[in-house]
Each structure stands twice: as structure tokens, then as C-alpha cells.
Amino acid sequence: MMSDQQHHHSHKPLPKRIILVRHGESAGNLDGAAYTTTPDHQIPLTPQGLVQAKQAGERIRQIVSGLSRDWKVYFYVSPYERTRSTLSEIGRSFSKKRVIGVREECRIREQDFGNFQVEERMKVVKETRLRFGRFFYRFPEGESAADVYDRVSSFLESLWRDIDMNRLHNEPSSDLNFIIVTHGLTSRVFLMKWFKWTVQQFEGLNNLGNCEFQVMQLGNGGEYSLAIHHTEEEMIKWGLSHEMIADQKWRAHGHKGDWNEKCSWYLDSFFENLQESDSSVEEENDELNGPIPLYKCA
């Protein structure tokens, strides 16, 4: 199975890292009643959230600067107040010469939860979602995670066009880092789309903490991996299964084009068992079907 990157021209400079950042602590995280008086997109950060964002910026700068002297960052941000404020605080750690640009991107906004004004009703709705599955359940007057997946998929296509057409004017010698300031569920859906995780695998994922971030780094073989920067313990905390973690470790060094051969567990998640060879398949079919009857023409 070819990765998304493989469909694009190899001479284009790819980002060294794609970093997904969840916003800092918001008034809604602190008290769910905030949504009954304030529209979701206007929920602000708390003082603690502002501190978290500034600290996240410092940590991210340490990561992207690393051993490189020529590095740049490009930001994508959700239009919500809490994500824009998080970006503003993160930006304190970067000088103008390091920032290629920033784009407000509506497609990476929070999941639309519908009418928040009735707190008790929303509590019942969220409990129902847990029973029926987080991916397909659609909030009344709102969205499902599947709806978010569709718009995140569209965003990813635009992101690759930006790279393919060099709209960011990135020099081949420069280490480019995409920093995407968004929301918890949106980050999970982004990773699901990127790494081709199944719905069942998505259901096992956990939300990031406020201002926690995930670093997808480009490996030697041209694949992005969480395992280059993050530990196995971190990935387990995020809800990745042992098979998903093994895939991330492979991606850290694996080469494009031989993904299916190295990651047979992906096929195993769809098929109960696949025979190793055509002859094995034919032998099994013969055992199931018995001898083939011979018929005479009248």
C-alpha cells in the first residue's frame, strides 16, 4: 500500500516534522457549564491554559531547532478562540525569520456538538455516544467523528498541494516544520486518516491532554512516524495497540512501497487468515469442496 506521500513528487522538500498540538486548558475544560452561556467557538483559555501554551511553544522550539541551524515553521490553526490564543502564546517562542507563515484553517475546527445550551441533555447525549461508538455517532444538530474525518481528509489534500506546488517557498536545504494547532478529536482523526487506522483502532484512542502535542517525524525511508520522537509508553497512553506501535517503529526506518510486506498485521485485521501461497489456497478449497463431479452430455 502506497503512503499519501508517495503520490507526490520526490524532489519536493517534505516537512521534517508535522506537529499536532491540542489547545490549552479552556473555560469549557474547567467547567462544562461554560457552554450553556458561551458559543463553543468563543470559549476562552483559562490563565492556566495560557501558561500551558507558552510552555508548549518553548518545548516545540527545542524540538524543531535540534541540531539544525536552518529551520522554519509554518502554522495551521483552527478558528476557535482557544486555539488562536494557544497559537499566540506558542508564537512567543519563535522569531519572525523562523516563521514562514500561518493559516487559519476552518476544516481543522472542533467537532460540532450541536446545541450545548441544555447541559443535562448534552450529558445524556454524550453517554449515548459512548454506548453506540464515538466514530459514527452524530450529535443532534451536530457532527459525528466520521464527518470530521471527511473535512480533515479534504484539509490533508490541500496541505499536500501546498507542498507539491511549493506555495510555502521552502528552500530544499531548510528543515520545514508544520505545526497544527487544533483540538483533541481532530488530532485523533488526523492520525487515523494519515496512518490508515481502522474505525476499531480509532475507538481505542485517547484524547491528548491540554497543550500536549504529537510529533510525526520524517524517517530515513521517507515515512512519517510517531516513534522517532515519542516513547512506546507515550503511544500506549494515547491508546495505540501493540500492532499500531510496531507499525510506527517500522515507519521510523521503513521504505515507501513495501509497507504491506512488512506490516502483515494490517491485512490480518481484515481477513481471518490469508494463505501464504496460491497452492495453499487451492489445497484448502479442494478440501472444502471435495472431488469435482463429472457430467456427461445428453
Steps between C-alpha positions, in 0.01 A plus 500: 500500500647835399509778754344839428848647464588256224247654264697823495820597326806383687700815418266718701642581845278321752443636850739340746228499764125538523405591856141474624429721802184493708395839638567602859255463785178684418210623710301208356759248616480647848121522518261348246237758597701759301343365181151594622584872488783528245511366141753219463722693259525791748601294806826661625810355658537512875807668655642149542432432131701807401794379708473152346508646149808710568680198647396286202652759267831480685505119479406498133775749419757278669383206289495673160828685550685183607834473325382697198604861443267560206146418606159656443146455628162538336184510710146381431243595763134429571287819501378446858595751768680240712717377212585849374598604854711185530676586175566855619673372813694235307617772263689674780770236461569576132657795320357640176784362292408146608128525415422449131133566555174415672157405372167484679347173384130446566515131409705418812246657739344312792228242445161672493313371806171666411291686756706539818253725679323220689773349719305197621397409145861516382609272784245238392603535135870444583413190702305369200802561276717285726252213470460521122860584402685829474574491129159464335273653765377840383403761756149642447540814286873426502769274355636150538872423505442356152390847385818647649699231316357618168603862547841407644554285189427805286744706708772241445455523124549876522804455721662275240419746220677770703807277512476378140472852356752639750253767606693530825817596308706264707865457409618137454779559751261618771332276759131583470264426788121511476334585832125435507320656797168326530275289727517156659261309277624676188855386580385139541311512171804656328721211614232246406487637146878533466593155627192325356377383837168317509185616679559233763851636561365854523253394768792398721679836480516742792489879494815705542537713809476877467800630302635148461637446151590213268804517273484317167859501377631401157704181516799397293283299261255781427219406738371708790501339844398579856766261628797722410422760765258318732550201727299180496354598839366825353339321207339246734360791702346639180324168442714353221494119496819293490448446127459874438815571700692236302387678183625834632837345582521354151413836344794660681736313265277330240503586131202605293335235292564188713252586776265206439785249503638626830166564672298183445300577815309760297368231267433274798264762641275449195542128430484209746793336325668535164692207356867552429479378138255428218560126539393518865177674397427234236566216745265652757227551241536138384455380859190713545335417170593133467548331161365684197209298347521397135192552280418331167333685217159362402 
